[in-house]
Amino acid sequence: MRQASCKASIAADVAIHSRYDIVIIGAGSAGIAAHAVARRLTRSLLLIEGGLGGTVCARVGCMPSKLLIAAAEAKHAVDAAPIFGISAGAIDIDGAAVMQRVRALRDDFVGGVLAGIEKIPAEQKRSGMARFIDPHTLKVGEETLHADRIIIATGSAPFVPEAFKALGDRVLTTDQIFELPALPASLAVVGGGVIGLELGLAFHRLGVRVRLFHNGKTLGPSGDSKVATEATRLLSAALPCELGVEVRPVAHTANHAELAWTDSAGVAKHEVFDYVLVAAGRRPSLAGLDLAASGLALDERGVPLFDRSTMRCGESHIFIAGDVDADSPLLHVATEDGRIAAENAAAYPNVNPIERLVPLAIAFTAPAFATIGETLESRDPKTTVVGEVSFENQGRSRVMAQNQGLLRVYADWASGRLVGAQMIGPDAEHLAHLLAWAVQLGLTVDQAVALPYYHPVVEEGLRTALKHARSQLQVNAPIAPTTADCMDCGPAV
């Protein structure tokens, strides 16, 4: 458990306007989820929103990015049609119409979130920036509040390295890129994480000249070097990339930005782009909270130390949830954080650990990749069985002309229980859910193999990986992996 200390006194010279059992700072995914739970447990509740509202996911994250990816997939389907004997002729991309649809549906999603917040009773919400006066006292505008318990759910903001700030309006983050009136002619993407890969591939497929720069030498998921190697091969073939480089801005005009770098062969290069998308991750939004007055112990990043099983900060009455905790910046994790924080805040001081959901992360790249449960590198190789399948000869994947990628499943040697998986390949978002459910339910490899598998479907590739793992458990010795059993035509035995 992460530890923190917290003072319990209220400054005597502070005039308290209102008192609440629970105050939630932030009305994003975690804060909204926390409020939904807390309102069932107490009427003395306040939700404070200091920003635009509407959640990162709906406004600048999951939803607008998937809208752009959907447009890119439509264009790619036309590009790929000749492999099926179909020719659509010349393709016309209306970049303004593409971005208009992204914004229109994005605004609709945001509106839905805001409508939900609007339904919260007026006495349970405030607009304004909150800051700590002492561990139980908050200042919001001119109002001073006392809170028996507090949940910090202030979210995160994009990080832009100092050198790139000099590019002015030529540098974009996800906070600005969806506001472009039309598709740009060219775009540099700095950062090879999920955001950089998803958006870089989408813009590239839509005809934008894109180059992605990444200081690492691999792309895709970490935790299994074999999957990472395959992901790097496939993704770097799908998108112009410069790996293992440090890129820097050298000049900019009103309409362009010039970047320079030294490639892997030691050759100095430079290129001019309309815009530079900095996808260097996000940082917790903690500025202005005055956490020093909260009495909490902080880590080297200034984030309160907390216990992930309770979301409690040390032994205090303060809890944390969502992207602000710098743990896992995913919507479903943020909402889970909010639920756990609210349940324990309502029960305080009787705080109890709550079992977390199985970790699940998906990147909507082309092909997509996913990580489920434990990673291979986090486990003892002596107690772990790995089953795998290549999708190159997998029947349904070949039918769809999407036969590339690799799936690796991990099982505990002693119990045969599935503990995790990692993959890049077709239908990754769907296979990942099946595997997450199997791990969450504690299924063994034998039980998973015995489930029904239709033919022909990509899920038969999963069965092949499971059968490969089972063969090792049965003979107590590893064997060579296969592709799909007779192109998935064999019995599930």
NORUR-V669446 format. One line per field, one symbol per residue. ss: DSSP state (@ for helix, = for strand, . for the rest). psi: psi as a letter, one per 20 degrees, with the letter a starting at -180 (. if undefined). burial: I if it has 24 or more other C-alpha atoms within 12 Angstrom, else O. Layout:
ss=???
psi=???
burial=???
This chain:
ss=.................========...@@@@@@@@@@......=====......@@@@@.@@@@@@@@@@@@@@@@@@@@@@@..........@@@@@@@@@@@@@@@@@@@@@@@@...@@@===..=====..====..==========...===...@@@@..@@@==....@@@......=====...@@@@@@@@@@@@...======..........@@@@@@@@@@@@@@..===....=====....======.....======.====...===......@@@@...=.....=..=....=.....===..@@@.....@@@@@@@@@@@@@@@@@............====....======..@@@..@@@=======....@@@@@.....========....=========..@@@@@@@@@@@@@...=@@@@@.........@@@@@@@@@@@@@@@@@......=..@@@@.....
psi=pqqqqpqjqpphjpophqpqgpppoplbggggggghghiiiqinqppppibhriqgghgjdgghhhgghgghhgghhghihhhjkppiaqpoonhghghggghghghggghgghhghhipqhijqqprpqqpgahipqpocjppqppgqppoljbrqqpoqghihiicjipqaihhhiiphrprhqppoopkaggggghghghghjjpoqppppiriqqbqriohghhgggggghhhippqoqkqoqqphrqaiirppqqrprijjpprqqpqgqooomkrqqpnipihlihiijqpqaiijppprohiijpockajprqqahhikfomqghgghgggggggghghipjmpqqppqqpppppplanrqqqppbqqgiiqohijpppqrpqjhjpghhhgikkmqapppqpqpggijppirrqrpaqkhhghhgghgggghikqrgghhhirqorppqhhhhghggghgghhhhgikqqrqqrbqolkjirqm.
burial=OOOIIIOOOIOOOOOOOIIIIIIIIIIIIIIIIIIIIIIOOIOIIIIIIIOIIIIIIIIIIIIIIIIIIIIIIOIIIIOOOOOOOOOOOOOOIOIOOIIOIIIOOIIOIIOOIIOOIOOOOOOIIIIIIIIIIIIIIIIIOOOIIIIIIIIIIIIIIIIIIOOIOOIOOIIIIIIOIIIIOIIIIIIIIIIIIIIIIIIIIIIIIIIIIIIIIIIOIIIIIIIIOIIIOIIIIIIIOIIIIIIOIIIIIOIIOOOIIIIIIOOOOOOOOOIIIIIIIIIIIIIIIIOOIIIOIIIIIIOOOOIIIIIIIIIIIIIIIIIIIIIIIIIIIIIIIIIIIIIIIIIIIIIIOOIOOOOOIIIIIIIIIIIIIIIIIIIIOOOOOOOIIIIIIIIIIIIIIIOOOIIIIIIIIIIIIOOIIIIIIIIIIIIIIIIIIIIIIIIIOIIIIIOIIOOOOOOOIIIIIIIIIIIIIIIIIOOOOOOOIIIIIOIIOOOIO
